[in-house]
Amino acid sequence: MSDLLSHFREVWLVDFEFGAGPGERPEPRCMVAVEFRTGTKLRFWADQLSCMSHAPFSTGRDAMLVAYYASAELGCFLALNWPMPARVLDLFTEFRTATNGRPVPCGYSLLGASAHFGIDGIDSNEKDEMRKLALRGGQYTEPERLSLLEYCQSDVVALSKLLPAMLPTLDLARALLRGRYMAAVARMEWEGVPIDVEQFQILQENWQAIRSRLTAEVDSEFGVYAPANRRPGESLIEGPSSFSARRFEQWLEKQNIHWPRIPSGSLALDDDTFRQMSRSYPAVAPLRELRHTLSGLRLFDLAVGADGRNRCLLSPFRSITGRNQPSNARFIFGPSCWLRGLIRPAPDRAVAYVDWSQQEFGIAAALSGDPAMIQAYASGDPYLTFAKQAGAVPAGATKKSHCQERERFKVCALAVQYGMESKSLAEAINQPEAYARKLLRLHRETYPRYWDWSQAAVSHAMLVGWLQTVFGWRFHVGAKANHRSLANFPMQANGAEMLRLACCLATERGIAVCAPVHDALLVEGPADTIEAVVRATQSAMVEASRVVLSGFELRSDTKIVRYPDRYMDPRGERLWGIVGRILADLRAQRTGTVSAD
């Protein structure tokens, strides 16, 4: 304990109660803060907090704020227009780090973490009631105020017990880096993503009609959706959507596409398989988008606030690799790609999607130190360069002249990082398994140092029981570990570290980051200066890659969208156009006019 306290003059345990409707910013109700060493206690209601220009306790570099899921508390700092704390320790992120890959029977809430360490906490039913009271808003009676303050204080008491229990295993420097990211999360959740609310409402009002028309129009090219009175033997996969596995198999045969199968011999019809096959066979993409739309799209769940911004919990550190896991239903980047056409900047504003180029390939090259792989990334087109290095195409080959070969070597390069074997690779590129084995052999021969490094990572995981990133995000390996997941962990998890650091740098430099998206940042700014915002964002991303990869820099690409244009993911552009035509037809039917096609 003394080692920790020696770094800071004050250590404040802090908790807020607040309300926030779907897509809305937080509205603080009350706050309780306790200084860990002295026991000094501060309790304030919302009207008192709103009169303060800064937190009523020290937040400088010589003080540390301790919270559980700190982005919530820091969102309240933003709501009150207080300067952000310089040092944040989030016991949620540290509990996730300590238990990642291990069973956690009671979950990752403050109650769950307390139970894990044998600490008594508030009754869960009482906690739910108090949360409902905080969310209710409006006028509070004096007894209700007192109840919320007492409840808020109970969480601070739990923090005061949890902190000493976790201290012996804390890596403070890396913990503070994760706390720093939670401040970036608070800023990004505060910003949100600009949404075309009018178009969103039109989609909601017409959704049932759109669904049936959309299915009919997309399926006109495939013929895989069976009528309600289907023939015997036809399998309906999605209930009301009437997807026929038999008809789909017939379509695949006509297209000469070898589709993966499950052990029973039936076609693999999960979304991951459709996503992977869509990359290899673009013709499949519209069908995948349709299935994804029909099975998973819940338009009324998309969280859009009164100010027209999409906001939801970004759920940082939730995946095994430490990536964010926001709700697919609430987050605009969660549902089908075509729905991203709802992203639209306001007048005189612009958004930019800035993403790393071939991030996972670059991470693998840098961390393994494979000179040929580093050379391939530096070329600007690592997949075509891989084919050249392997002697499969001439030195003067271009993306245009050898498009097919480049695509196959691209699929191979990505497949290796996911541990894909020859049979699956053959299915992905629609080639004989012997050809897939040849591609994998060429990858081994071209990048031997990468393969040695990758196998060493898997061996380390199996021998010592864990893998971790350059910043200490650790995965604890169980007895049933998947070797392919272990081989892929260094790329995915270090990519997550890179994204987190880029978000920290960008938000701290005043860039309005609307959302992090796997290997990209969606940023916003004035339409006439958006290029400067992009340059600043790319600078932060380069710096993040340089820090994570010991000097190795990753490139980034950018797509700028100015009002009145809307953001559009190329994968969803076709379906967005179809939906637009359907809406035009529906309007024409209601008004008795003829729509222009």
CORKA-V631708 format. One line per field, one symbol per residue. phi: phi as a letter, one per 20 degrees, with the letter a starting at -180 (. if undefined). A space follows every 50 residues. Layout:
BEGIN
phi: ???
END
This chain:
BEGIN
phi: .fffffecfccdecbddbdafgmeffdfdabcccffeengdcccegffff eeebfebfcffeccedbdmfffffffgffemeffffccddffffffffdg ndfcgendfgfffffgemdfcffffffffffffffgmmedffffgfffff fgffffffffefgffeggdfeffffffffffffffgfffffmdfcfffff fffffdffffgfffffffffedmddefgeffgneeeedmgflfdffffff ffffeldeefcegfofffdffffffffffecgffgfffffffffececgf efecffemdecbfflfmeegenffcfffeeefeefggffffffbffgmdb ccddcfelgfffffffffmffffffffffncffffgfffemecffefcff fcfffgffffffgffgfemfefffffffdlcgffffffgfffffffcfff fffffffffgffednacbefdnfddeeefdfefffffeggffffffffff fffgffffenfeefaeclcbcedcaggecfffffffffffffffffffdl ofddfbdbcdcdgefcfbfgfdffffffffffffffffffemddfee
END
